[in-house]
Amino acid sequence: MYLIVGVDPGKTIGIACLDLRGRLVFSCHHPNESLEHVVNSIKGTGTPIIVAGDKSNPSELVRKLNATFGARLFSPKREFSSELKRRLGRTVALANQHECDAYSAAIAAYNHYSNKFHQIEHMSGKGEAELEDIKRQVVSKSSVYEASSGVRSNRR
């Protein structure tokens, strides 16, 4: 399963993983844990294709996680208010504010790609695994046409 991973760095690291339909599939928080422990927690859920932070300037931890997974880095243009993060966190069962912050980062990344994802989901004759792979390719900068037809472009 491909994932969008939201990360709230700090002394306690918050993690929220969404599937490519925007559904929360895993969340946790790790007080004072190593990068390796966080990576293993995420790997147990799936393969990240997007790693997102909740700040407009991604932290070192977010950048390291992104590099570890070879994923697309996402950061919001504007930082979210604490109230918005709390409101988003109330829509799903999250343990604490760290997970809420991570969830808000993941949702922002999902929303950024959601129009393309919905376009892909409406393709007929494609199985779930194939649709997931097309989404992964689109996140990696292929067009929907290129990803769905196997055409490669030289634009990068």
trRosetta pair geometry for C-beta under 8 A, 3 or more apart (Angstrom, degrees):
i j d omega theta_ij theta_ji phi_ij phi_ji
1 19 6.1 -59 -179 -119 119 98
1 25 7.3 -125 133 158 151 174
1 45 7.3 -72 74 149 119 67
1 46 3.7 -75 81 -111 85 132
1 47 7.2 163 83 23 43 74
1 132 7.5 -102 -139 -146 50 150
2 19 7.5 91 77 -155 61 62
2 20 5.5 29 84 -43 105 120
2 46 6.2 -168 -92 158 7 126
2 47 5.6 -42 -108 75 57 89
2 48 7.6 91 -167 -135 64 13
2 49 4.9 8 -169 -14 113 121
2 132 5.4 159 14 -178 117 105
2 135 6.9 177 77 89 150 113
2 136 5.4 -140 -106 -77 159 108
3 17 4.7 -31 -157 -162 131 104
3 18 6.7 130 -160 65 71 45
3 19 6.8 -58 -106 -101 61 40
3 20 7.8 -121 -99 -49 20 74
3 25 7.3 -113 -113 50 103 129
3 42 7.3 -160 81 -171 158 95
3 45 6.3 66 -75 111 149 110
3 46 4.4 136 -35 83 111 120
3 47 6.4 166 14 76 91 33
3 48 4.7 -52 76 -95 101 57
3 49 6.8 150 61 12 46 72
3 50 7.7 -130 114 46 56 71
4 17 7.2 145 72 -157 47 52
4 18 4.5 -17 59 60 101 102
4 19 7.9 16 16 101 86 5
4 20 7.0 119 -22 -93 100 56
4 22 8.0 -4 35 -102 139 49
4 48 7.3 94 -115 -144 16 79
4 49 7.2 -43 -79 60 60 79
4 50 4.5 -4 -125 64 78 114
4 52 6.6 17 175 -4 92 120
4 106 5.1 126 120 -158 100 89
4 109 5.1 -180 -168 98 124 124
4 110 5.3 169 67 -66 170 86
5 15 6.7 -27 -165 -159 98 90
5 16 7.3 150 -158 79 50 47
5 17 5.3 -17 -102 -102 74 77
5 18 7.9 -163 -73 22 31 69
5 42 5.8 11 -113 -135 145 130
5 48 4.5 -37 -7 -114 122 127
5 50 6.9 177 28 92 65 61
5 51 5.1 -16 70 -113 105 67
5 52 6.8 169 87 24 50 74
5 65 7.2 -116 107 148 139 133
5 69 7.9 113 21 9 142 167
5 71 7.5 39 30 129 110 178
5 106 6.5 -78 171 -99 12 110
6 14 7.8 -24 116 116 91 94
6 15 7.2 143 80 -160 62 40
6 16 4.3 -6 56 59 110 98
6 17 7.7 -156 23 -71 72 32
6 18 7.5 52 -12 -10 102 102
6 52 5.0 -31 -104 75 65 103
6 53 7.8 132 -158 -102 63 18
6 54 7.1 56 -171 -56 104 90
6 101 7.8 -172 150 120 116 53
6 102 4.0 133 113 171 97 63
6 103 5.7 159 68 -81 153 14
6 104 6.9 144 -165 59 151 40
6 105 3.5 143 -147 75 101 94
6 106 3.0 -96 -31 -35 113 87
6 107 7.3 -2 -62 -1 146 60
6 108 7.9 103 -106 32 119 88
6 109 7.0 -168 -79 12 86 121
7 13 6.9 -25 -163 -170 89 97
7 14 7.1 144 -163 82 39 64
7 15 6.1 -5 -106 -104 66 66
7 51 6.4 11 -9 -175 122 92
7 52 6.9 162 17 80 77 48
7 53 5.7 -39 69 -97 92 66
7 54 7.9 -142 81 -11 50 83
7 59 8.0 -121 113 49 116 112
7 61 6.7 -150 154 117 138 105
7 62 5.1 172 75 -100 134 85
7 65 6.0 147 -65 38 159 160
7 102 5.6 6 -113 -124 12 99
7 105 6.4 -68 39 84 45 157
8 13 6.7 157 81 -162 65 46
8 14 3.5 14 45 48 116 110
8 15 7.8 -129 26 -54 76 34
8 53 7.9 122 -93 -150 37 67
8 54 5.9 8 -98 5 80 129
8 98 4.9 -172 86 -164 137 67
8 99 7.4 -122 20 -69 133 16
8 101 3.7 84 -98 94 137 116
8 102 4.3 -99 -11 -55 94 80
8 105 7.0 -180 -62 -5 73 132
9 13 5.9 -11 -124 -116 45 87
9 53 7.1 -21 -5 -129 104 110
9 59 4.3 -113 38 74 152 157
9 60 7.7 139 -160 56 167 63
9 61 4.0 146 -112 51 131 136
9 62 6.1 -104 -34 -36 124 85
10 13 6.6 169 50 -81 61 50
10 14 7.9 20 34 -1 106 86
10 98 7.1 -129 51 -118 122 110
11 31 6.6 8 140 -149 80 75
11 32 6.3 -10 -176 -64 75 74
12 29 5.4 21 168 173 105 114
12 30 6.9 166 -160 81 60 38
12 31 4.5 -28 -103 -95 87 70
12 32 7.6 -30 -84 -21 55 58
12 96 7.9 -28 133 98 145 143
12 98 5.0 -99 115 -76 107 157
13 29 6.6 167 83 -157 46 62
13 30 4.7 -11 55 58 99 94
13 31 7.9 -178 17 -82 67 22
13 33 6.3 -92 28 49 122 102
13 38 5.8 -44 112 -97 155 132
13 61 7.0 -136 -115 168 122 155
13 98 7.0 116 133 -179 15 131
14 27 7.6 -5 -175 -169 85 94
14 28 7.8 177 -151 94 49 41
14 29 4.9 -22 -100 -103 65 93
14 96 7.4 -134 -100 82 118 92
14 97 7.7 -106 -68 108 151 48
14 98 3.0 -179 -60 151 115 81
14 99 4.7 -151 -155 -68 113 37
14 100 7.5 -50 -172 35 159 45
14 101 5.5 108 61 61 150 95
14 102 3.8 -150 121 -23 99 120
15 26 7.4 -19 121 120 105 95
15 27 6.4 173 94 -148 64 51
15 28 5.2 0 56 57 107 78
15 29 7.1 178 17 -85 73 41
15 30 7.3 33 -8 -4 113 102
15 38 6.6 166 -63 -154 135 95
15 41 6.4 130 54 110 167 131
15 42 6.5 -127 -164 -75 143 94
15 99 7.4 -25 56 -114 40 75
15 102 5.4 -154 -123 -168 9 161
16 24 6.4 -53 -170 -130 100 102
16 26 7.5 165 -154 93 38 57
16 27 4.5 0 -108 -106 72 99
16 94 7.4 -30 -95 -113 120 122
16 99 5.9 109 -66 -167 102 72
16 102 4.0 150 0 116 96 101
16 103 3.9 164 -106 -77 174 63
16 105 7.4 141 49 55 113 88
16 106 4.8 -124 97 0 105 141
17 24 7.4 103 77 -156 51 58
17 25 5.3 -59 103 64 97 91
17 26 4.2 12 44 57 118 96
17 27 7.1 -160 20 -70 69 53
17 42 6.6 151 -76 -135 130 80
17 45 5.1 102 85 121 170 156
17 46 6.8 149 177 37 139 108
17 48 7.7 -105 -125 -88 103 92
17 106 7.1 -166 -114 -119 16 153
18 22 5.6 -16 -178 -145 132 30
18 23 6.2 141 -156 66 79 32
18 24 5.9 -48 -98 -90 73 43
18 25 6.6 124 -136 6 23 89
18 106 4.8 149 -9 160 115 125
18 107 7.2 126 -54 -75 152 54
18 110 5.6 -50 102 -64 159 135
19 22 7.4 -43 71 22 67 20
19 23 5.1 -1 35 55 105 90
19 25 5.2 84 -39 -35 91 130
19 46 7.7 104 -104 -12 74 169
20 49 7.9 17 -84 39 112 131
20 117 6.2 -165 167 -136 89 127
20 132 5.9 148 32 -127 148 77
20 135 4.9 100 -172 120 147 163
21 117 7.4 175 -103 161 43 132
21 121 7.6 87 -106 -91 92 139
22 107 7.2 64 -154 -125 98 70
22 110 4.5 117 -105 176 89 148
22 114 6.8 23 -61 -104 131 109
22 117 7.9 136 -35 104 97 159
24 27 6.3 -15 -172 -34 118 111
24 92 4.9 84 9 -157 153 161
24 103 6.7 -13 -100 -126 123 111
24 106 8.0 103 -101 97 79 146
25 45 6.2 134 112 -170 111 118
25 46 7.4 39 95 -7 148 129
26 41 8.0 173 154 158 134 89
26 42 8.0 156 97 -121 141 50
26 45 4.3 -94 -3 -108 157 146
27 92 7.9 129 -17 121 147 127
27 94 5.7 -62 124 -122 162 86
27 95 7.1 -176 116 5 113 94
27 99 4.6 76 171 -153 124 120
27 102 6.9 150 -139 85 97 126
27 103 6.6 -14 -106 -67 134 104
28 41 5.9 -110 58 -177 147 141
28 95 7.8 29 -132 16 35 137
28 99 7.2 155 58 -96 7 113
29 95 6.3 -127 4 75 116 127
29 96 6.0 -31 -18 50 157 119
29 98 4.5 89 -117 86 128 134
29 99 5.6 -96 -51 -50 104 91
30 33 3.6 -45 160 10 124 138
30 37 6.2 156 -154 114 152 120
30 38 5.9 -137 32 -84 156 86
30 41 7.1 -147 -54 -22 132 158
33 37 4.2 -103 177 78 115 139
33 38 5.9 133 107 -48 120 85
34 37 4.8 104 57 2 77 99
34 38 7.2 -142 98 -1 45 86
35 38 5.7 -59 -153 39 35 111
35 39 6.1 38 151 -22 69 107
35 61 7.1 -159 -100 -138 98 84
35 64 5.9 -62 -132 126 142 136
35 65 7.2 -151 -153 -73 98 75
35 68 7.4 176 164 -56 115 150
36 39 5.6 -53 -145 36 30 114
36 40 6.4 30 156 -18 64 106
37 40 5.8 -55 -149 36 29 110
37 41 6.6 34 151 -23 63 103
38 41 5.7 -52 -152 30 33 114
38 42 6.6 27 153 -14 65 105
38 61 8.0 31 60 -173 170 112
38 65 6.9 -70 118 -97 125 117
39 42 5.9 -60 -153 38 31 108
39 43 6.1 32 152 -22 67 109
39 65 7.0 -169 -85 -126 82 81
39 68 5.6 -93 -110 149 128 155
39 69 7.8 -173 -136 -55 95 92
40 43 5.5 -50 -139 36 33 114
40 44 6.5 42 158 -27 62 101
41 44 6.1 -55 -160 25 27 114
41 45 7.5 15 148 -12 58 106
42 45 6.0 -67 -165 34 39 108
42 46 7.8 -66 168 57 69 58
42 48 6.2 -11 167 -36 130 118
42 65 7.6 96 -6 -158 162 116
42 69 7.6 -70 117 -71 141 135
43 46 7.9 -138 -154 61 27 19
43 47 7.9 30 -128 -89 61 54
47 69 7.3 153 -171 -159 66 112
48 51 5.6 48 161 -65 141 85
48 65 7.8 7 68 155 167 99
48 69 4.5 9 66 171 110 164
48 71 4.7 -45 123 -75 98 148
49 71 5.4 157 -175 -135 18 95
49 72 6.4 18 152 14 67 96
49 135 7.8 128 77 120 163 90
49 136 5.1 -132 -111 -127 153 82
49 139 5.0 91 145 86 119 155
49 140 7.5 -82 -166 -49 109 88
50 71 5.6 -178 -87 171 12 117
50 72 4.9 -28 -105 67 72 95
50 73 7.9 147 -157 -99 64 10
50 74 5.3 18 -173 -10 109 124
50 109 4.9 161 143 169 140 140
50 113 7.6 -145 -56 -10 156 144
50 139 6.0 -109 -57 -159 101 139
51 62 6.2 164 140 -169 110 76
51 65 5.1 174 -152 109 151 104
51 66 4.1 -146 57 -86 136 79
51 69 6.4 134 -45 48 123 131
51 71 4.7 111 -12 82 93 138
51 72 7.6 170 23 77 65 44
51 73 6.0 -27 69 -109 89 58
51 74 7.1 172 82 25 38 80
52 62 7.6 -45 137 -153 16 122
52 73 7.8 135 -91 -170 44 47
52 74 4.1 -27 -100 75 91 106
52 75 6.9 163 -153 -80 68 41
52 105 4.2 171 120 156 102 95
52 106 5.6 159 54 -86 129 42
52 108 6.4 171 179 70 145 96
52 109 3.9 -127 -66 -41 146 133
53 58 4.3 147 14 -122 145 80
53 59 6.0 162 -131 14 148 83
53 62 3.9 -31 -64 -103 118 162
53 74 7.7 179 23 89 60 60
53 75 5.3 -5 56 -105 97 91
53 105 5.5 -94 155 -139 13 143
54 76 7.1 5 -158 7 40 120
54 79 6.9 69 147 -144 74 82
54 80 6.3 -67 -170 26 99 110
54 85 7.3 40 -155 -101 143 127
54 101 4.9 -89 -16 178 166 87
54 102 7.1 -102 -38 -87 118 30
54 104 5.6 58 -118 85 117 104
54 105 4.0 -98 -67 -66 73 106
54 108 7.7 127 -118 14 63 139
55 58 6.5 154 74 -93 92 32
55 59 6.6 79 41 -36 133 86
55 75 6.6 -29 90 -153 52 113
55 76 7.7 -150 134 42 8 92
55 79 5.7 -4 -128 -102 54 111
56 75 5.6 108 -152 148 30 112
56 76 5.8 -75 -87 82 69 68
56 77 6.3 19 -121 175 111 18
56 78 6.4 -11 -70 -112 124 16
56 79 5.6 -92 -21 -50 93 81
57 75 6.9 92 -70 176 8 158
58 62 4.2 -117 -171 88 104 133
58 63 5.5 127 119 -53 120 84
58 66 7.6 12 167 -13 157 141
58 73 6.2 -73 -34 -175 166 120
58 75 4.8 -123 -52 -73 92 132
59 62 4.9 100 54 6 75 100
59 63 7.1 -139 98 -2 41 89
60 63 5.7 -57 -149 40 33 112
60 64 6.2 33 154 -21 67 107
61 64 5.7 -54 -144 36 31 110
61 65 6.3 30 157 -18 65 104
62 65 5.9 -53 -147 37 29 110
62 66 6.3 33 152 -21 62 108
62 73 7.3 99 144 -143 99 102
62 75 7.7 92 134 -81 153 104
63 66 5.6 -55 -148 36 30 115
63 67 6.3 28 155 -17 65 106
63 73 6.9 11 -111 -115 61 140
64 67 5.7 -54 -146 38 31 109
64 68 6.2 38 153 -26 64 105
65 68 5.5 -51 -148 31 31 116
65 69 6.6 8 161 0 65 108
65 71 8.0 -19 129 34 77 125
66 69 6.5 -74 -152 47 25 94
66 71 5.3 -107 -146 62 67 93
66 72 7.8 -73 -152 104 110 15
66 73 4.5 23 -142 -84 158 93
67 70 7.3 27 -168 -72 32 45
72 139 5.2 -137 0 164 144 98
72 140 6.8 -145 -55 -88 114 48
74 105 7.7 142 97 174 102 86
74 108 7.2 173 142 104 122 94
74 109 4.0 110 93 -109 162 107
74 112 6.5 -174 -145 33 133 157
76 79 6.5 132 80 -92 122 33
76 80 6.8 67 51 -36 170 86
76 105 7.4 -122 -25 -125 106 67
76 108 4.9 -45 -79 169 110 155
80 84 4.7 -117 -175 80 103 126
80 85 5.3 118 117 -54 127 90
80 104 5.3 -107 44 160 168 140
80 108 7.4 -136 -51 -61 124 135
81 84 4.6 97 57 4 83 100
81 85 7.1 -149 94 -4 46 85
82 85 5.6 -55 -151 37 35 113
82 86 6.3 36 152 -20 67 106
83 86 5.7 -55 -148 36 31 111
83 87 6.3 32 153 -20 65 106
84 87 5.6 -54 -146 36 32 112
84 88 6.3 32 155 -18 66 105
84 104 6.8 101 119 -134 91 136
85 88 5.9 -54 -148 37 29 110
85 89 6.2 31 153 -21 63 110
85 97 7.5 61 128 -158 124 81
85 100 5.1 99 159 139 92 105
85 101 5.5 7 -158 -92 140 59
85 103 8.0 124 -159 68 78 89
85 104 4.5 -71 -118 -39 79 153
86 89 5.6 -57 -147 37 30 114
86 90 6.6 35 154 -27 63 102
86 97 7.6 -29 -89 -117 81 88
86 100 6.2 22 -98 177 40 154
87 90 5.9 -52 -154 25 31 113
87 91 7.6 38 148 -28 58 96
88 91 6.0 -49 -167 15 40 114
88 100 6.7 131 81 -166 89 86
88 103 6.1 -179 129 111 112 108
88 104 4.9 120 68 -91 154 86
88 107 6.0 -146 -161 28 136 159
89 92 7.1 -82 -162 55 39 77
89 94 4.9 -82 -160 42 94 139
89 97 7.5 -64 -79 -119 171 45
89 99 7.1 110 -132 100 114 81
89 100 3.0 -28 -80 -120 140 107
89 103 5.9 127 -96 58 72 138
89 104 7.3 -49 -49 -46 84 96
92 103 6.7 -161 53 -147 128 152
94 99 4.1 -172 -170 108 111 122
94 100 5.3 146 101 -66 154 69
94 103 6.0 -99 -83 -24 147 145
95 99 5.3 90 43 4 79 147
96 99 5.6 100 56 14 62 98
96 100 7.2 -111 115 -4 37 95
97 100 5.2 -52 -145 36 39 117
97 101 6.2 42 156 -22 69 101
98 101 5.9 -52 -151 34 29 111
98 102 6.5 27 151 -15 62 107
99 102 5.5 -53 -146 40 35 112
99 103 6.1 40 152 -23 67 106
100 103 5.6 -54 -145 36 29 113
100 104 6.4 32 154 -22 64 103
101 104 5.8 -50 -149 32 30 111
101 105 6.8 32 151 -18 61 103
102 105 5.7 -54 -155 34 34 112
102 106 6.5 31 150 -17 67 106
103 106 5.7 -55 -147 39 34 110
103 107 6.1 33 155 -19 68 107
104 107 5.8 -52 -142 38 31 111
104 108 6.4 36 155 -23 63 104
105 108 5.8 -54 -150 33 29 112
105 109 6.7 27 152 -16 63 105
106 109 5.8 -56 -152 37 33 110
106 110 6.3 34 150 -19 67 106
107 110 5.5 -52 -145 38 34 114
107 111 6.1 36 155 -21 66 105
108 111 5.8 -53 -146 36 29 112
108 112 6.6 40 150 -28 61 102
109 112 5.5 -49 -154 25 33 119
109 113 7.0 5 157 4 63 106
110 113 6.4 -77 -156 50 31 92
110 114 5.9 55 150 -64 70 97
110 117 7.8 -28 -165 0 75 158
111 114 5.2 -25 -135 -10 34 125
113 116 5.4 -61 -171 48 71 110
113 117 5.5 74 131 -29 90 106
113 135 7.7 92 154 -163 132 96
113 138 7.4 128 -156 114 115 114
113 139 6.4 -9 -116 -92 152 89
114 117 5.3 -56 -140 39 34 115
114 118 6.1 36 161 -21 69 103
115 118 5.9 -53 -148 35 28 109
115 119 6.5 32 151 -21 62 105
116 119 5.5 -52 -150 34 34 116
116 120 6.4 34 152 -19 66 104
116 135 7.7 133 120 -128 99 74
116 138 5.3 -179 154 160 136 147
116 144 6.2 -159 -156 -67 93 113
117 120 5.7 -56 -152 36 32 111
117 121 6.3 35 151 -23 66 106
117 135 5.7 38 -115 -121 83 118
117 138 7.9 -173 -73 77 59 146
118 121 5.5 -51 -145 34 34 115
118 122 6.6 28 157 -17 63 107
119 122 6.2 -66 -158 35 28 107
119 123 7.8 47 144 -42 58 89
119 144 5.8 -51 113 -113 128 160
120 123 5.9 -32 -168 -7 43 115
120 131 5.7 132 147 -158 103 87
120 134 5.2 174 -148 106 127 123
120 135 5.6 176 86 -71 167 81
120 138 6.9 -125 -59 -14 138 150
120 144 6.1 -144 -75 -135 87 109
120 147 7.9 -29 -110 94 122 131
120 148 7.4 -167 -127 -71 85 116
121 131 6.3 69 -101 -165 52 139
123 126 4.9 28 104 9 112 132
123 131 6.8 174 51 -104 114 97
123 134 7.5 8 19 65 155 172
123 148 6.2 -155 -121 -129 158 139
126 130 4.6 -128 -169 93 92 124
126 131 5.2 116 126 -60 122 84
126 134 7.2 -14 -170 -12 154 141
126 148 7.5 -74 -80 -140 145 100
127 130 4.8 92 56 10 76 105
127 131 7.0 -138 98 -7 38 89
128 131 5.7 -56 -148 35 30 112
128 132 6.4 33 153 -21 64 104
129 132 5.6 -51 -150 33 32 114
129 133 6.6 30 152 -17 64 105
130 133 5.7 -54 -150 37 33 111
130 134 6.5 37 151 -21 65 103
131 134 5.6 -52 -148 34 33 113
131 135 6.5 36 152 -20 64 103
132 135 5.7 -54 -153 34 32 113
132 136 6.5 35 149 -21 64 103
133 136 5.4 -47 -148 32 37 115
133 137 6.5 37 153 -18 65 103
133 147 7.8 -179 123 -179 72 104
134 137 5.7 -54 -150 37 33 111
134 138 6.4 34 151 -20 65 105
134 144 7.2 49 170 -146 113 66
134 147 4.4 117 -150 137 73 117
134 148 5.3 33 -128 -78 133 72
135 138 5.6 -55 -148 35 32 112
135 139 6.4 34 153 -19 65 103
135 147 8.0 136 -34 155 16 156
136 139 5.8 -55 -152 35 31 111
136 140 6.4 23 150 -12 64 111
137 140 5.5 -61 -149 44 34 110
137 142 4.3 -21 155 36 95 136
137 146 7.3 -140 146 103 126 92
137 147 3.7 156 92 -120 131 114
138 141 7.8 119 -178 -17 31 6
138 142 5.7 -82 -88 69 40 80
138 143 7.3 12 -118 -176 83 14
138 144 5.9 18 -98 -82 126 62
138 147 5.3 -73 -54 -18 77 159
141 156 6.4 96 117 -125 144 75
142 146 4.3 -129 -175 89 100 121
142 147 4.4 123 107 -58 131 93
142 153 7.1 148 -134 23 72 108
143 146 4.5 96 51 6 80 102
143 147 6.8 -155 86 -4 40 88
143 153 7.0 63 5 -15 104 145
144 147 5.9 -60 -145 42 28 108
144 148 6.0 15 162 -11 66 115
145 148 6.3 -66 -140 43 22 100
145 149 5.9 -11 172 8 63 119
145 151 6.7 -17 132 46 86 126
146 149 6.7 -77 -136 49 18 90
146 150 7.8 -99 178 83 52 8
146 151 4.8 -100 -127 79 64 85
146 152 6.5 85 -162 -105 113 24
146 153 5.4 -72 -99 -16 147 105
153 156 7.8 150 101 -44 89 77
